[in-house]
């Protein structure tokens, strides 16, 4: 079960990284992230997407390593810390996406995404 949860959580983080890659390329998906103020992210906002692309890809790799899909022994000591940090971030993201954003698209898409990923991540850390 741990492996399955880690795999699904990794897919979620890689999907989020892909979203930010598309935003960097100029796709009109900005309403789903960062408050949803811009449809196409201006160049100064794309810097944040570059950072999120790197972070979410790294987190996805940690989930895969923790679940046994990768054998990156140098990361094993960091995996649980990264997953814990991602879980805490997801908790804050749930509330900010649900209550603070003015973007209806971000609220309807990212809130359930964060909630599902938070439940998976919590299960990985605390129930298994």
N, C-alpha and C positions, 0 to 999 in steps of 0.2 A: 504494500500500500504506500509506503514511503516513496518508493521509486516512482509510482504513478503520480502522486501529488507533486513531487519535485519536477517531473517532466511537464505536467500541465502548467505549473507555476512558471517554469522556464519559457514555455511557449508564450505565456502571457507577457513576460518581460521582453522577449524577442519581438513580439508583435508591437509592443509599445516603442521599442527601439526602431522598428521599421517605420512606424508612424512619424517619428522624429526625423528619420532619414528622408522621408517624403516631404516633410515640412522644409527641411534644408534645401531640397531640390526645387521648392517653390510650388508644390501642390497646394490646392485651396482647402486645406484641412485644419486651418488654424482655429476654427471655432470649437475644436475638440480639446484644446490644450491651453494652458497658460492664461486662463480667464476667458478665452474665446473672443477677445476683443478684435482680433484681426482674422480675416479669412485666409489671406496669404501673409505669412509672417514677413515683416520688414527685415532687412539685413541685420540690424542690431539685435533683433529677437532670435535670429537663427543661431547666434552664439549659444543661447540657452539650449536650443535643440541639439547642437553638437555635444554639449556637456551631457544632456539627457541620453543621447545615443550611446555615448561611451559608458555612462553609469548603468543604464538598463541592460546593455549587452553584457557588461561585467557581472551584474547581478544574475542574469540568466545563466551565465557560465558557472557561477557559484552554486546555483540550484542543481544544475546538471552534475557537477562534481560531487555535491552532497548526496545526490541520489544514486551515485555510482555509475553514471553514464560516461563520465570522464575520469581519467586517472591523473589528476594534477596534484601530486603530493605536496607541492609547495603551497597550494591554496587551502589544504585541508584545515589548517588552524584558523584560517580566516572565514571559511564558509559559514559557520554558525553565526559569527558576529555580523557578517554581511546580511544574512537572512534575517537576523533579529532587527538590524537597522532598517531593512526594507519593509519588514512587518510594521514597525513603528511608523515609518513614512506612510505606508498604505492606510494606517488608521487615521492619520491627519488628512490624507488625501480624500478619504471617504467624506469627512465632514466639510472640507473646503470645497470639494466638487458638488456636494449636495446642498450646501447652505450659503457659500460665499460667492460662487461664480454667478455671473449674470448670463452666461451662455446656456441656453436650453439644451443645445447639442452636447455640450460637455457634461451637463447634469444628467442627461438621459443615457449617455454612453459610458462615460468614465466612472460615474458613481457605482453602477453595478459591477463594472470591470474591477475596480479597486476593492469592492466588497468581496467578490468571489476570490480574488487573489489573496486578500487578507485572510480569509477563512482557510484557504489552502496553506498559506504560509504559517498561520497559527497552528494548524494541525501538524505541520511538519515539525515545528519547534516544541510544542507542548503535549501533543497527544500521542505521538509515535515514539 
